[in-house]
């Protein structure tokens, strides 16, 4: 089966608070070259992704994007009280006055670096998500394979059509090729009749051919090979 080296496949999943989007593009390359874009924090799964892609694609340049988004829960975020109090003390020191501890005053401080600990997926959690990611990646690879197969089929049809054309043209060439007698000059060995000037070359050898071709191209003659009137009379 002929496969096109160029292809595209994508797949999506949203299940149980996890969203996965995979897009794969391939172009021709003698070797296997993978350019992978994986959501930040999911680097431990890179080897899993590459292994699955290698099972389906032997060579080519592959652009693969695997984007994963997990809906956070309230328990994912942690308030670092020590950092928040440190900001408050520095502000009070700079202002020379105390700052009210009500929510309205403290809310802007939550955006400062380190105050809120954002969730980072642990390896165990990543591994638990891999079966869903693997399923989406396999679907994208399947779509890619279908496109490459379809384009490969079209390429095979084009090649077959070209072969048929070549065979037909060769048949025409063979039909035009014919054997010849000694042109009634058998006594002078291999002979060539030059038209429309109507003169004969005789005793021609393979070594003479380049010189004869050059003479034909320039409109001249290779005099040493030209048969005389007496040669022609002897036949």
N, CA, C and O of each residue as an XYZ file, in Angstrom:
940
protein
N       0.846     -1.198      0.000
C       0.000      0.000      0.000
C       0.880      1.246      0.000
O       1.847      1.344      0.755
N       0.525      2.187     -0.857
C       1.264      3.445     -0.945
C       0.640      4.457     -0.003
O      -0.562      4.716     -0.061
N       1.477      5.038      0.877
C       1.005      6.050      1.828
C       1.622      7.400      1.492
O       2.811      7.495      1.190
N       0.808      8.427      1.548
C       1.331      9.782      1.378
C       2.100     10.173      2.633
O       1.723      9.792      3.742
N       3.176     10.933      2.460
C       3.929     11.415      3.619
C       3.269     12.639      4.240
O       3.587     13.014      5.368
N       2.360     13.258      3.511
C       1.687     14.452      4.011
C       0.311     14.075      4.550
O      -0.452     13.364      3.896
N       0.007     14.559      5.748
C      -1.295     14.228      6.324
C      -1.631     15.100      7.514
O      -0.795     15.849      8.020
N      -2.875     14.987      7.947
C      -3.358     15.772      9.085
C      -4.438     14.973      9.802
O      -5.291     14.352      9.167
N      -4.394     14.995     11.121
C      -5.425     14.332     11.912
C      -5.603     15.036     13.243
O      -4.639     15.536     13.823
N      -6.827     15.074     13.724
C      -7.082     15.688     15.024
C      -8.225     14.973     15.724
O      -9.050     14.314     15.092
N      -8.256     15.117     17.048
C      -9.312     14.507     17.847
C      -9.455     15.299     19.146
O      -8.518     15.960     19.595
N     -10.651     15.218     19.740
C     -10.952     15.992     20.954
C     -11.744     15.124     21.930
O     -12.445     14.190     21.542
N     -11.605     15.470     23.218
C     -12.346     14.767     24.265
C     -12.615     15.719     25.417
O     -11.742     16.486     25.824
N     -13.842     15.659     25.941
C     -14.164     16.378     27.178
C     -14.956     15.403     28.037
O     -16.107     15.072     27.755
N     -14.294     14.960     29.093
C     -14.903     13.910     29.918
C     -14.399     14.013     31.351
O     -13.197     14.103     31.600
N     -15.341     13.999     32.284
C     -14.971     14.002     33.698
C     -14.107     15.177     34.105
O     -13.197     15.027     34.921
N     -14.383     16.353     33.543
C     -13.618     17.543     33.901
C     -12.274     17.654     33.201
O     -11.508     18.579     33.471
N     -11.980     16.718     32.302
C     -10.700     16.739     31.580
C     -10.969     16.993     30.094
O     -11.768     16.295     29.470
N     -10.296     17.995     29.541
C     -10.408     18.303     28.110
C      -9.067     18.007     27.442
O      -8.014     18.438     27.913
N      -9.122     17.267     26.340
C      -7.905     16.908     25.608
C      -8.117     17.228     24.125
O      -9.124     16.840     23.534
N      -7.163     17.933     23.542
C      -7.206     18.257     22.108
C      -5.869     17.871     21.487
O      -4.815     18.325     21.932
N      -5.919     17.035     20.464
C      -4.702     16.561     19.799
C      -4.774     16.899     18.310
O      -5.791     16.661     17.658
N      -3.691     17.452     17.787
C      -3.595     17.758     16.364
C      -2.227     17.301     15.866
O      -1.203     17.599     16.481
N      -2.218     16.576     14.751
C      -0.975     16.024     14.203
C      -0.885     16.341     12.721
O      -1.850     16.146     11.981
N       0.271     16.830     12.284
C       0.544     17.094     10.867
C       1.869     16.431     10.498
O       2.807     16.412     11.295
N       1.934     15.895      9.296
C       3.164     15.252      8.844
C       3.556     15.762      7.456
O       2.702     16.064      6.622
N       4.866     15.849      7.232
C       5.414     16.156      5.910
C       6.586     15.215      5.672
O       7.038     14.529      6.589
N       7.071     15.185      4.443
C       8.094     14.221      4.057
C       9.439     14.492      4.726
O       9.852     15.641      4.879
N      10.097     13.437      5.111
C      11.450     13.498      5.659
C      12.023     12.095      5.617
O      11.308     11.123      5.861
N      13.303     11.982      5.311
C      13.936     10.655      5.270
C      13.955     10.000      6.637
O      13.954      8.774      6.749
N      13.974     10.831      7.689
C      14.112     10.320      9.041
C      12.881     10.669      9.876
O      11.998     11.401      9.430
N      12.841     10.137     11.078
C      11.756     10.449     12.010
C      12.149     11.689     12.810
O      13.166     11.697     13.503
N      11.331     12.736     12.705
C      11.600     13.971     13.441
C      10.289     14.461     14.056
O       9.356     14.836     13.345
N      10.234     14.452     15.383
C       9.012     14.823     16.092
C       9.181     16.173     16.777
O      10.100     16.373     17.571
N       8.275     17.097     16.456
C       8.186     18.373     17.156
C       6.899     18.344     17.974
O       5.799     18.446     17.430
N       7.055     18.202     19.290
C       5.901     17.992     20.171
C       5.668     19.202     21.065
O       6.580     19.684     21.736
N       4.419     19.686     21.059
C       3.995     20.741     21.972
C       2.998     20.136     22.957
O       1.891     19.733     22.600
N       3.442     20.091     24.216
C       2.646     19.469     25.265
C       2.330     20.506     26.338
O       3.177     21.331     26.680
N       1.119     20.460     26.864
C       0.711     21.415     27.898
C       1.721     21.438     29.046
O       2.219     20.399     29.480
N       2.008     22.637     29.523
C       2.956     22.797     30.627
C       2.529     21.948     31.820
O       1.360     21.921     32.204
N       3.510     21.259     32.391
C       3.236     20.408     33.542
C       3.043     18.945     33.170
O       2.970     18.078     34.040
N       2.961     18.675     31.854
C       2.721     17.302     31.407
C       3.958     16.680     30.757
O       3.850     15.665     30.067
N       5.112     17.272     30.968
C       6.353     16.748     30.388
C       6.611     15.279     30.731
O       7.161     14.562     29.894
N       6.236     14.792     31.937
C       6.472     13.371     32.234
C       5.774     12.405     31.275
O       6.144     11.234     31.199
N       4.763     12.891     30.541
C       4.047     12.024     29.605
C       4.622     12.088     28.188
O       4.117     11.428     27.280
N       5.676     12.879     28.002
C       6.228     13.064     26.658
C       6.690     11.746     26.049
O       6.462     11.498     24.865
N       7.330     10.909     26.838
C       7.815      9.626     26.307
C       6.648      8.725     25.913
O       6.750      7.969     24.947
N       5.534      8.799     26.658
C       4.343      8.015     26.311
C       3.808      8.447     24.950
O       3.471      7.612     24.110
N       3.733      9.766     24.742
C       3.206     10.316     23.491
C       4.097      9.912     22.320
O       3.603      9.442     21.295
N       5.408     10.095     22.470
C       6.329      9.775     21.380
C       6.282      8.287     21.032
O       6.320      7.919     19.858
N       6.202      7.441     22.049
C       6.165      6.003     21.808
C       4.940      5.617     20.979
O       5.042      4.804     20.060
N       3.789      6.194     21.298
C       2.567      5.875     20.554
C       2.646      6.376     19.115
O       2.199      5.695     18.192
N       3.217      7.572     18.924
C       3.359      8.120     17.572
C       4.317      7.263     16.750
O       4.057      7.005     15.575
N       5.419      6.821     17.350
C       6.397      5.996     16.634
C       5.802      4.658     16.191
O       6.235      4.091     15.188
N       4.832      4.160     16.918
C       4.190      2.903     16.530
C       3.427      3.050     15.219
O       3.257      2.079     14.482
N       2.968      4.264     14.932
C       2.152      4.504     13.738
C       2.950      5.105     12.578
O       2.617      4.878     11.414
N       3.997      5.866     12.888
C       4.724      6.600     11.858
C       6.196      6.214     11.911
O       6.841      6.357     12.949
N       6.727      5.727     10.795
C       8.125      5.282     10.755
C       9.085      6.430     10.456
O      10.168      6.504     11.037
N       8.689      7.327      9.550
C       9.571      8.437      9.192
C       8.739      9.637      8.764
O       7.540      9.528      8.510
N       9.411     10.795      8.689
C       8.721     12.027      8.337
C       8.891     13.053      9.451
O       9.303     12.730     10.565
N       8.563     14.297      9.115
C       8.565     15.352     10.129
C       7.147     15.471     10.668
O       6.200     15.702      9.916
N       7.016     15.310     11.982
C       5.696     15.298     12.616
C       5.562     16.500     13.553
O       6.377     16.705     14.453
N       4.516     17.282     13.317
C       4.163     18.372     14.218
C       2.978     17.887     15.040
O       1.890     17.673     14.505
N       3.189     17.713     16.346
C       2.125     17.196     17.205
C       1.844     18.171     18.343
O       2.759     18.634     19.024
N       0.583     18.467     18.530
C       0.150     19.344     19.619
C      -0.820     18.569     20.507
O      -1.848     18.077     20.042
N      -0.479     18.470     21.787
C      -1.341     17.785     22.752
C      -1.654     18.782     23.869
O      -0.805     19.084     24.708
N      -2.886     19.283     23.861
C      -3.304     20.291     24.840
C      -4.291     19.667     25.817
O      -5.296     19.078     25.421
N      -3.981     19.810     27.104
C      -4.779     19.193     28.155
C      -5.216     20.266     29.148
O      -4.412     21.089     29.584
N      -6.476     20.245     29.491
C      -7.019     21.227     30.429
C      -7.914     20.504     31.430
O      -8.905     19.877     31.057
N      -7.551     20.602     32.699
C      -8.357     19.964     33.746
C      -9.106     21.035     34.521
O      -8.516     22.022     34.961
N     -10.404     20.838     34.686
C     -11.194     21.803     35.449
C     -10.769     21.751     36.914
O     -10.844     20.692     37.538
N     -10.329     22.869     37.467
C      -9.858     22.862     38.857
C     -11.023     22.788     39.848
O     -12.147     23.190     39.548
N     -10.723     22.269     41.019
C     -11.692     22.250     42.121
C     -11.211     23.224     43.189
O     -10.033     23.579     43.206
N     -12.100     23.665     44.085
C     -11.693     24.621     45.132
C     -10.511     24.129     45.969
O      -9.704     24.926     46.447
N     -10.419     22.816     46.140
C      -9.344     22.274     46.974
C      -7.981     22.319     46.287
O      -6.957     22.065     46.922
N      -7.965     22.644     44.982
C      -6.693     22.703     44.266
C      -5.842     23.896     44.691
O      -4.620     23.866     44.544
N      -6.471     24.943     45.215
C      -5.763     26.185     45.537
C      -5.510     26.286     47.036
O      -6.364     25.936     47.851
N      -4.341     26.761     47.376
C      -3.956     26.925     48.787
C      -3.459     28.356     49.008
O      -2.685     28.888     48.212
N      -3.914     28.961     50.094
C      -3.488     30.315     50.444
C      -2.249     30.240     51.331
O      -2.267     29.605     52.385
N      -1.184     30.887     50.899
C       0.044     30.925     51.681
C      -0.033     32.120     52.628
O       0.289     33.248     52.257
N      -0.460     31.852     53.840
C      -0.702     32.936     54.794
C       0.584     33.663     55.176
O       0.571     34.872     55.405
N       1.675     32.943     55.242
C       2.929     33.583     55.624
C       3.345     34.620     54.573
O       3.801     35.709     54.922
N       3.189     34.283     53.300
C       3.542     35.225     52.240
C       2.600     36.428     52.266
O       3.034     37.569     52.108
N       1.305     36.162     52.467
C       0.328     37.256     52.514
C       0.637     38.217     53.665
O       0.607     39.434     53.481
N       0.933     37.677     54.844
C       1.265     38.533     56.001
C       2.560     39.308     55.747
O       2.700     40.453     56.177
N       3.489     38.684     55.057
C       4.731     39.379     54.734
C       4.474     40.594     53.856
O       5.062     41.652     54.083
N       3.590     40.459     52.840
C       3.213     41.601     51.995
C       2.560     42.703     52.836
O       2.853     43.887     52.669
N       1.661     42.284     53.751
C       0.948     43.273     54.577
C       1.923     44.075     55.439
O       1.818     45.299     55.524
N       2.851     43.399     56.063
C       3.812     44.078     56.933
C       4.680     45.057     56.138
O       4.977     46.153     56.612
N       5.084     44.656     54.929
C       5.902     45.552     54.118
C       5.115     46.791     53.687
O       5.642     47.904     53.667
N       3.824     46.570     53.337
C       2.982     47.697     52.952
C       2.759     48.643     54.128
O       2.828     49.862     53.970
N       2.492     48.083     55.306
C       2.260     48.912     56.494
C       3.522     49.686     56.864
O       3.458     50.838     57.293
N       4.674     49.028     56.690
C       5.928     49.708     56.974
C       6.161     50.860     56.001
O       6.618     51.934     56.391
N       5.837     50.619     54.715
C       6.040     51.654     53.714
C       5.069     52.815     53.888
O       5.426     53.969     53.651
N       3.810     52.503     54.313
C       2.792     53.545     54.473
C       2.849     54.221     55.834
O       2.355     55.335     56.005
N       3.455     53.542     56.797
C       3.516     54.103     58.146
C       2.198     54.017     58.872
O       1.966     54.780     59.810
N       1.332     53.120     58.475
C       0.036     52.959     59.122
C      -0.434     51.531     58.923
O       0.029     50.834     58.020
N      -1.363     51.099     59.777
C      -1.879     49.737     59.671
C      -2.920     49.644     58.559
O      -3.567     50.633     58.214
N      -3.073     48.436     58.000
C      -4.041     48.181     56.927
C      -5.143     47.300     57.472
O      -4.878     46.308     58.150
N      -6.373     47.663     57.177
C      -7.523     46.890     57.624
C      -7.452     45.474     57.075
O      -7.036     45.254     55.937
N      -7.867     44.515     57.904
C      -7.830     43.110     57.507
C      -9.140     42.649     56.874
O      -9.363     41.442     56.785
N     -10.008     43.541     56.437
C     -11.263     43.090     55.829
C     -10.997     42.598     54.405
O      -9.964     42.898     53.806
N     -11.964     41.828     53.879
C     -11.793     41.170     52.595
C     -11.546     42.157     51.464
O     -10.755     41.882     50.562
N     -12.206     43.283     51.506
C     -12.050     44.266     50.445
C     -10.631     44.791     50.340
O     -10.148     45.081     49.246
N      -9.964     44.913     51.477
C      -8.589     45.403     51.488
C      -7.592     44.321     51.079
O      -6.572     44.599     50.448
N      -7.908     43.088     51.450
C      -6.960     41.998     51.198
C      -7.070     41.396     49.790
O      -6.106     40.824     49.282
N      -8.241     41.527     49.166
C      -8.471     40.878     47.869
C      -7.409     41.214     46.823
O      -6.945     40.296     46.147
N      -6.992     42.474     46.646
C      -5.978     42.781     45.627
C      -4.645     42.089     45.876
O      -3.872     41.856     44.946
N      -4.376     41.755     47.161
C      -3.096     41.124     47.484
C      -3.030     39.665     47.010
O      -1.945     39.098     46.883
N      -4.189     39.070     46.752
C      -4.212     37.662     46.327
C      -3.561     37.454     44.966
O      -3.139     36.345     44.640
N      -3.479     38.518     44.171
C      -2.878     38.403     42.835
C      -1.357     38.498     42.872
O      -0.704     38.276     41.852
N      -0.781     38.823     44.030
C       0.671     38.950     44.134
C       1.339     37.576     44.073
O       0.752     36.582     44.501
N       2.556     37.518     43.548
C       3.249     36.232     43.409
C       3.396     35.493     44.724
O       3.803     36.068     45.734
N       3.060     34.209     44.699
C       3.267     33.346     45.853
C       2.168     33.335     46.877
O       2.191     32.505     47.786
N       1.193     34.235     46.769
C       0.130     34.288     47.781
C      -0.794     33.088     47.631
O      -1.158     32.454     48.622
N      -1.178     32.772     46.387
C      -2.045     31.620     46.137
C      -1.250     30.555     45.397
O      -0.664     30.806     44.344
N      -1.247     29.379     45.967
C      -0.545     28.249     45.349
C      -1.457     27.613     44.309
O      -2.493     27.042     44.649
N      -1.062     27.715     43.012
C      -1.872     27.136     41.949
C      -1.594     25.641     41.825
O      -0.497     25.178     42.138
N      -2.597     24.886     41.366
C      -2.437     23.426     41.317
C      -1.420     22.976     40.279
O      -1.396     23.481     39.157
N      -0.589     22.030     40.663
C       0.349     21.387     39.748
C       0.104     19.886     39.818
O       0.189     19.283     40.887
N      -0.195     19.300     38.686
C      -0.530     17.879     38.663
C       0.673     17.036     39.080
O       1.779     17.225     38.573
N       0.454     16.126     39.983
C       1.497     15.209     40.408
C       1.603     14.062     39.401
O       0.679     13.819     38.625
N       2.736     13.365     39.425
C       2.977     12.282     38.471
C       1.877     11.233     38.543
O       1.424     10.730     37.514
N       1.451     10.906     39.748
C       0.398      9.898     39.904
C      -0.887     10.338     39.200
O      -1.560      9.529     38.561
N      -1.221     11.627     39.321
C      -2.421     12.142     38.663
C      -2.258     12.130     37.145
O      -3.193     11.805     36.414
N      -1.052     12.490     36.677
C      -0.799     12.474     35.239
C      -0.962     11.067     34.673
O      -1.560     10.882     33.613
N      -0.435     10.092     35.378
C      -0.542      8.712     34.915
C      -1.998      8.253     34.884
O      -2.390      7.458     34.029
N      -2.799      8.762     35.829
C      -4.216      8.383     35.850
C      -4.968      8.999     34.677
O      -5.985      8.462     34.237
N      -4.465     10.138     34.164
C      -5.111     10.802     33.027
C      -4.660     10.205     31.684
O      -5.326     10.395     30.667
N      -3.532      9.486     31.682
C      -2.950      9.016     30.432
C      -3.902      8.155     29.595
O      -3.933      8.342     28.379
N      -4.683      7.221     30.165
C      -5.577      6.418     29.304
C      -6.511      7.266     28.444
O      -6.757      6.924     27.288
N      -7.040      8.374     28.991
C      -7.917      9.246     28.210
C      -7.109      9.993     27.138
O      -7.549     10.127     25.996
N      -5.931     10.472     27.526
C      -5.066     11.176     26.566
C      -4.652     10.221     25.454
O      -4.636     10.590     24.279
N      -4.320      8.996     25.832
C      -3.905      7.984     24.853
C      -5.027      7.705     23.856
O      -4.775      7.542     22.662
N      -6.270      7.652     24.348
C      -7.407      7.380     23.474
C      -7.576      8.488     22.433
O      -7.835      8.208     21.262
N      -7.429      9.749     22.861
C      -7.573     10.872     21.932
C      -6.420     10.884     20.932
O      -6.625     11.131     19.744
N      -5.215     10.620     21.416
C      -4.044     10.584     20.535
C      -4.199      9.483     19.489
O      -3.871      9.687     18.320
N      -4.696      8.316     19.903
C      -4.903      7.213     18.961
C      -5.945      7.586     17.904
O      -5.807      7.209     16.741
N      -6.989      8.327     18.303
C      -8.020      8.751     17.347
C      -7.447      9.726     16.329
O      -7.770      9.657     15.143
N      -6.587     10.642     16.799
C      -5.957     11.603     15.887
C      -5.033     10.882     14.912
O      -4.990     11.223     13.730
N      -4.295      9.886     15.400
C      -3.396      9.113     14.533
C      -4.197      8.304     13.508
O      -3.764      8.140     12.367
N      -5.357      7.805     13.914
C      -6.212      7.064     12.999
C      -6.720      7.972     11.877
O      -6.744      7.578     10.711
N      -7.132      9.210     12.248
C      -7.584     10.170     11.240
C      -6.448     10.533     10.290
O      -6.655     10.680      9.085
N      -5.245     10.677     10.846
C      -4.061     10.958     10.025
C      -3.811      9.823      9.041
O      -3.546     10.063      7.863
N      -3.897      8.581      9.528
C      -3.640      7.422      8.680
C      -4.663      7.335      7.543
O      -4.307      6.988      6.417
N      -5.932      7.650      7.831
C      -6.961      7.622      6.794
C      -6.652      8.636      5.695
O      -6.823      8.349      4.510
N      -6.197      9.822      6.096
C      -5.878     10.847      5.096
C      -4.675     10.429      4.264
O      -4.680     10.589      3.043
N      -3.644      9.892      4.913
C      -2.443      9.468      4.193
C      -2.761      8.311      3.250
O      -2.211      8.235      2.151
N      -3.655      7.406      3.678
C      -4.046      6.280      2.829
C      -4.821      6.771      1.612
O      -4.597      6.314      0.491
N      -5.747      7.719      1.852
C      -6.547      8.265      0.752
C      -5.663      8.974     -0.266
O      -5.817      8.773     -1.471
N      -4.741      9.797      0.209
C      -3.843     10.495     -0.706
C      -2.897      9.511     -1.395
O      -2.556      9.688     -2.564
N      -2.475      8.476     -0.667
C      -1.613      7.458     -1.267
C      -2.324      6.717     -2.380
O      -1.717      6.383     -3.397
N      -3.629      6.455     -2.189
C      -4.405      5.788     -3.233
C      -4.474      6.656     -4.494
O      -4.357      6.156     -5.612
N      -4.665      7.965     -4.293
C      -4.699      8.880     -5.442
C      -3.356      8.918     -6.153
O      -3.296      8.945     -7.383
N      -2.262      8.919     -5.360
C      -0.928      8.906     -5.955
C      -0.701      7.624     -6.758
O      -0.114      7.660     -7.839
N      -1.171      6.485     -6.219
C      -1.005      5.211     -6.914
C      -1.769      5.214     -8.236
O      -1.287      4.693     -9.242
N      -2.970      5.806     -8.223
C      -3.749      5.894     -9.458
C      -3.043      6.766    -10.488
O      -3.029      6.445    -11.677
N      -2.455      7.874    -10.027
C      -1.710      8.741    -10.948
C      -0.500      8.016    -11.529
O      -0.223      8.114    -12.724
N       0.219      7.287    -10.673
C       1.388      6.540    -11.151
C       0.985      5.477    -12.162
O       1.657      5.283    -13.175
N      -0.130      4.783    -11.875
C      -0.595      3.748    -12.797
C      -0.972      4.360    -14.148
O      -0.688      3.789    -15.200
N      -1.620      5.534    -14.102
C      -1.981      6.212    -15.349
C      -0.739      6.611    -16.131
O      -0.700      6.492    -17.356
N       0.280      7.087    -15.410
C       1.535      7.462    -16.080
C       2.213      6.248    -16.710
O       2.761      6.330    -17.810
N       2.170      5.123    -16.001
C       2.770      3.896    -16.541
C       2.053      3.472    -17.813
O       2.682      3.098    -18.804
N       0.713      3.536    -17.769
C      -0.053      3.162    -18.971
C       0.302      4.069    -20.159
O       0.407      3.608    -21.296
N       0.481      5.357    -19.875
C       0.853      6.294    -20.945
C       2.226      5.961    -21.508
O       2.430      5.966    -22.722
N       3.168      5.670    -20.610
C       4.527      5.328    -21.053
C       4.520      4.060    -21.900
O       5.176      3.989    -22.939
N       3.761      3.050    -21.437
C       3.679      1.790    -22.193
C       3.108      2.035    -23.580
O       3.599      1.491    -24.569
N       2.052      2.870    -23.646
C       1.437      3.168    -24.941
C       2.414      3.878    -25.865
O       2.474      3.582    -27.058
N       3.187      4.823    -25.311
C       4.161      5.553    -26.129
C       5.289      4.639    -26.580
O       5.784      4.759    -27.701
N       5.702      3.711    -25.691
C       6.747      2.763    -26.074
C       6.280      1.871    -27.222
O       7.050      1.519    -28.116
N       4.993      1.516    -27.170
C       4.446      0.688    -28.250
C       4.528      1.423    -29.583
O       4.792      0.814    -30.620
N       4.299      2.743    -29.550
C       4.400      3.533    -30.774
C       5.839      3.558    -31.280
O       6.093      3.461    -32.481
N       6.780      3.690    -30.337
C       8.196      3.701    -30.729
C       8.580      2.368    -31.352
O       9.264      2.318    -32.374
N       8.120      1.265    -30.706
C       8.434     -0.055    -31.237
C       7.819     -0.243    -32.621
O       8.416     -0.889    -33.481
N       6.638      0.313    -32.839
C       5.977      0.173    -34.133
C       6.741      0.901    -35.224
O       6.684      0.501    -36.387
N       7.448      1.952    -34.875
C       8.194      2.736    -35.862
C       9.583      2.169    -36.126
O      10.222      2.496    -37.125
N      10.040      1.312    -35.213
C      11.367      0.716    -35.397
C      11.254     -0.482    -36.332
O      10.396     -1.343    -36.137
N      12.101     -0.540    -37.330
C      12.015     -1.640    -38.303
C      13.430     -2.054    -38.718
O      14.387     -1.291    -38.582
N      13.532     -3.272    -39.223
C      14.816     -3.755    -39.731
C      15.000     -3.275    -41.161
O      14.042     -2.886    -41.828
N      16.227     -3.308    -41.613
C      16.519     -2.867    -42.990
C      17.461     -3.862    -43.645
O      18.216     -4.559    -42.968
N      17.411     -3.919    -44.944
C      18.322     -4.788    -45.690
C      19.666     -4.077    -45.840
O      19.912     -3.058    -45.195
N      20.513     -4.608    -46.674
C      21.811     -3.969    -46.914
C      21.715     -2.846    -47.937
O      22.729     -2.337    -48.412
N      20.469     -2.461    -48.274
C      20.220     -1.356    -49.208
C      20.879     -1.605    -50.565
O      21.292     -0.676    -51.259
N      20.962     -2.894    -50.921
C      21.561     -3.304    -52.196
C      23.039     -2.990    -52.288
O      23.603     -2.931    -53.380
N      23.672     -2.787    -51.128
C      25.118     -2.528    -51.110
C      25.804     -3.533    -50.189
O      26.611     -3.173    -49.332
N      25.464     -4.788    -50.390
C      25.957     -5.815    -49.474
C      27.473     -5.986    -49.529
O      28.084     -6.409    -48.548
N      28.071     -5.668    -50.644
C      29.518     -5.866    -50.791
C      30.324     -4.855    -50.000
O      31.522     -5.048    -49.789
N      29.679     -3.768    -49.554
C      30.438     -2.712    -48.857
C      30.159     -2.716    -47.345
O      30.360     -1.711    -46.663
N      29.697     -3.855    -46.841
C      29.477     -3.942    -45.405
C      28.284     -3.129    -44.945
O      27.310     -2.955    -45.678
N      28.374     -2.639    -43.726
C      27.275     -1.839    -43.177
C      27.174     -0.539    -43.945
O      28.153      0.199    -44.063
N      25.980     -0.254    -44.472
C      25.784      0.940    -45.296
C      24.707      1.838    -44.693
O      23.799      1.369    -44.006
N      24.826      3.143    -44.963
C      23.848      4.128    -44.516
C      23.475      4.991    -45.706
O      24.343      5.554    -46.373
N      22.183      5.093    -45.967
C      21.691      5.957    -47.034
C      21.282      7.293    -46.422
O      20.444      7.318    -45.521
N      21.847      8.397    -46.883
C      21.556      9.727    -46.352
C      20.615     10.436    -47.313
O      20.946     10.643    -48.480
N      19.445     10.806    -46.819
C      18.473     11.546    -47.597
C      18.286     12.932    -46.983
O      18.494     13.079    -45.778
N      17.904     13.956    -47.751
C      17.524     13.903    -49.180
C      18.712     14.026    -50.135
O      18.516     14.094    -51.349
N      19.947     14.057    -49.608
C      21.113     14.206    -50.485
C      21.377     12.943    -51.304
O      22.068     12.994    -52.322
N      20.844     11.840    -50.872
C      20.912     10.569    -51.559
C      22.353     10.159    -51.895
O      22.739     10.061    -53.060
N      23.115      9.927    -50.852
C      24.433      9.315    -51.021
C      24.585      8.252    -49.952
O      23.868      8.244    -48.951
N      25.527      7.361    -50.181
C      25.723      6.228    -49.277
C      27.028      6.354    -48.503
O      28.050      6.791    -49.032
N      26.966      5.962    -47.246
C      28.175      5.666    -46.483
C      28.330      4.149    -46.515
O      27.345      3.419    -46.407
N      29.564      3.677    -46.661
C      29.808      2.237    -46.659
C      30.932      1.862    -45.716
O      31.722      2.702    -45.287
N      30.983      0.563    -45.404
C      32.019      0.027    -44.483
C      31.997      0.769    -43.146
O      33.042      1.046    -42.558
N      30.795      1.085    -42.681
C      30.636      1.859    -41.439
C      30.857      0.969    -40.224
O      30.361     -0.156    -40.164
N      31.606      1.488    -39.258
C      31.803      0.784    -37.985
C      31.188      1.614    -36.854
O      30.789      2.761    -37.050
N      31.124      1.014    -35.687
C      30.573      1.717    -34.515
C      31.386      2.969    -34.223
O      30.835      3.992    -33.817
N      32.703      2.889    -34.430
C      33.563      4.029    -34.136
C      33.276      5.205    -35.060
O      33.589      6.347    -34.723
N      32.684      4.941    -36.221
C      32.396      6.012    -37.191
C      31.130      6.801    -36.841
O      30.935      7.912    -37.335
N      30.276      6.235    -35.997
C      28.963      6.848    -35.746
C      29.053      8.280    -35.224
O      28.350      9.139    -35.756
N      29.884      8.599    -34.203
C      29.933      9.987    -33.732
C      30.309     10.972    -34.833
O      29.754     12.068    -34.915
N      31.270     10.567    -35.688
C      31.705     11.450    -36.776
C      30.570     11.662    -37.788
O      30.392     12.764    -38.306
N      29.811     10.605    -38.062
C      28.679     10.715    -38.995
C      27.607     11.636    -38.431
O      27.053     12.466    -39.153
N      27.315     11.491    -37.141
C      26.301     12.335    -36.490
C      26.713     13.798    -36.544
O      25.897     14.669    -36.849
N      27.987     14.067    -36.246
C      28.476     15.453    -36.296
C      28.336     16.019    -37.709
O      27.959     17.178    -37.885
N      28.636     15.208    -38.697
C      28.537     15.661    -40.088
C      27.087     15.964    -40.460
O      26.808     16.964    -41.122
N      26.175     15.108    -40.037
C      24.753     15.348    -40.308
C      24.281     16.635    -39.661
O      23.498     17.385    -40.244
N      24.767     16.889    -38.437
C      24.352     18.092    -37.713
C      24.860     19.361    -38.381
O      24.199     20.398    -38.351
N      26.057     19.268    -38.992
C      26.661     20.458    -39.613
C      26.349     20.573    -41.106
O      26.699     21.564    -41.748
N      25.683     19.543    -41.651
C      25.373     19.567    -43.079
C      26.517     19.104    -43.964
O      26.477     19.282    -45.181
N      27.543     18.508    -43.351
C      28.699     18.053    -44.121
C      28.647     16.559    -44.395
O      27.614     15.914    -44.218
N      29.784     16.020    -44.831
C      29.878     14.598    -45.136
C      31.202     14.056    -44.616
O      32.187     14.786    -44.511
N      31.214     12.779    -44.294
C      32.460     12.092    -43.939
C      32.962     11.445    -45.223
O      32.587     10.319    -45.551
N      33.805     12.157    -45.938
C      34.182     11.781    -47.299
C      34.823     10.400    -47.374
O      34.606      9.677    -48.347
N      35.593     10.027    -46.385
C      36.289      8.738    -46.449
C      35.320      7.553    -46.435
O      35.686      6.440    -46.813
N      34.066      7.802    -45.991
C      33.092      6.718    -45.940
C      32.105      6.747    -47.104
O      31.330      5.809    -47.290
N      32.135      7.819    -47.881
C      31.175      7.963    -48.989
C      31.500      6.935    -50.077
O      32.646      6.825    -50.511
N      30.497      6.194    -50.508
C      30.706      5.175    -51.555
C      30.793      5.859    -52.919
O      30.016      6.753    -53.252
N      31.768      5.400    -53.680
C      31.943      5.950    -55.050
C      30.953      5.318    -56.009
O      30.245      4.371    -55.667
N      30.920      5.854    -57.199
C      30.019      5.326    -58.245
C      30.359      3.868    -58.550
O      29.468      3.048    -58.772
N      31.657      3.555    -58.559
C      32.068      2.155    -58.847
C      31.617      1.210    -57.736
O      31.221      0.072    -57.989
N      31.687      1.718    -56.476
C      31.210      0.900    -55.358
C      29.723      0.596    -55.531
O      29.275     -0.527    -55.300
N      28.972      1.608    -55.939
C      27.530      1.441    -56.086
C      27.206      0.488    -57.215
O      26.232     -0.261    -57.136
N      28.009      0.505    -58.267
C      27.767     -0.396    -59.411
C      28.006     -1.845    -59.017
O      27.299     -2.747    -59.466
N      29.020     -2.060    -58.163
C      29.306     -3.430    -57.733
C      28.215     -3.958    -56.806
O      27.967     -5.161    -56.734
N      27.533     -2.978    -56.058
C      26.470     -3.400    -55.135
C      27.055     -4.222    -54.047
O      26.331     -4.679    -53.162
